[in-house]
Amino acid sequence: MKNLSAVIAVVMLGAASANALAENNWYVDFALASGGDDLAEVEVEYIGGDTGDVDITAGGGFSFAAGRSFDLSENGPWEGYVSLGYKSDGVFAISGDNASFDRFPIDAMAFYRLGKFKIGGGVTYELNPELDLDDTGLGSFDFDNALGVMAQFDWVVSDSVAIGLRYTAIDYEVPPSIMK
């Protein structure tokens, strides 16, 4: 069976939580991502009438997630995180030719804290990956749920804010309807 090659995404992550959330070990994160295989190319019409092609990638776009953090060692440097989120890369054109690649990741990571920095790794399981090209007339394609691995490096700005880079490697099964 044909596979997409591994998706590689570099994510700029800003994890922020209000004091009330931090006291209960809840957190939210927002990310912008770049990278991954091209899934579709959509022609868009810009204001003024110019047109151009925009790619939808398997690793690009934006994401947000909510989760819970916890200590993995009693007052030690090890921390764990689990979250449920939403990821999307898309094209939203004034011509109405919208397209997107959406999925819902469940992430689990462990981090080692080194003062103002954290380094970690974990797994992601992405639910219901869907490439929606309905507005372009090409249809919609459901991918199998996918398991991937992640590595992340964070700079801890304060008790409630961290900024970091994330690397994700994941394979998506190409639906038989695309392979024709």
Secondary structure, 3 states (H helix, E strand, C coil): CCECCCEEEEEEEEEECCHHHHHCCEEEEEEEEEECCEEEEEEEECCCCCEEEEEEECCCEEEEEEEEEEECCCCCCEEEEEEEEEEEEEECCCCCCCEEEEEEEEEEEEEEEECCEEEEEEEEEEEEEEEEEHHHCCEEEECCCEEEEEEEEEEEEECCEEEEEEEEEECCECCHHHHC
